[in-house]
C-alpha cells in the first residue's frame, strides 16, 4: 500500500483500479476533480456534477489521474439544487447589500452638498 509522504496516510486509490465518483469541481486547466476518501483524482473530459466510473492511470503523491470508463449520469438533483440555492442566495444577498450601501452613500453625498453654502460648491 502506498502512503502519502507528507501526511503518512495510506492513499485510498490504486493504479489500475476503478472507482465510481462524482465530479465535484473543475480545475484550472478544465479537468474534472473527484475525490475518494478525500484523495483527489483528476479526470479529463468531464463536467461538474457528472457521475462516472474512472480507472486510475497514475498515482502521484497528493493526486492521482484517471480516465473515464463509463458515464453513470448526473449527480442526484436534490444535492446539486441545494448547493446551487445556497451559493446563489449568498451572492444575491451580497449584491443587494452592496447596492443599498452605494445608494446610501450617494444620498449622503447629495445631502452634504445641499448643506454647504453656495460658494463652497
HELIX and SHEET records of a PDB file:
HELIX    1   1 UNK A   77  UNK A  115  1                                  39    
HELIX    2   2 UNK A  118  UNK A  120  5                                   3    
SHEET    1   A 2 UNK A   3  UNK A   4  0                                        
SHEET    2   A 2 UNK A   9  UNK A  10 -1                                        
SHEET    1   B 6 UNK A  18  UNK A  22  0                                        
SHEET    2   B 6 UNK A  50  UNK A  60 -1                                        
SHEET    3   B 6 UNK A  63  UNK A  74 -1                                        
SHEET    4   B 6 UNK A  39  UNK A  43  1                                        
SHEET    5   B 6 UNK A  32  UNK A  36 -1                                        
SHEET    6   B 6 UNK A  25  UNK A  26 -1                                        
END                                                                             
